[in-house]
Amino acid sequence: MHTIRTSRDYEGTVADAEALWYDLDRWASFVDGFHHVEKVEGDWPHPGSAVIWQSFPAGRGRVLEQVTGYAPGDGQALEIDDEQLLGTRRVRFAALEDGVRIELSLAYALKEGGPVKAVADLLFIRRALRDSLRRELLRFGRELEADRGLA
């Protein structure tokens, strides 16, 4: 398994950030490649619940995110299964003196292996996944700021 992570600091509170992050109706505005939710099972965002969503064409395809951990005010852990990889994705929220820090991490393994895939992962895939997490946090920050402007 390889792990990638990124974080950003924003104005606002942990409660504001969590409310936006867990709002499935808002995912289209910040989740990278997200097209639509197909199904929600259980009491989202609590452990045991799951979201099945579809990416845009040429994206990740059908994505299953199963909640394995959730702590209000702290974050969430999800087991992820899509067409290319299996992994664990975590979001963490931390209160700052003047805002909130959000950290995303993804520990993943590619479904199909071999030496060519390992080289592709090292040279291309890992960077693409890190860039995706960064884009997601940038878009999330824009949405969080827009919400703060409406308050």
Secondary structure, 3 states (H helix, E strand, C coil): CEEEEEEEEECCCHHHHHHHHCCHHHHHHCCCCEEEEEEEECCCCCCCCEEEEEECCCCCCEEEEEEEEEECCCEEEEEEECCCEEEEEEEEEEEECCEEEEEEEEEEEECCCCHHHHHHHHHHHHHHHHHHHHHHHHHHHHHHHHHHHHC
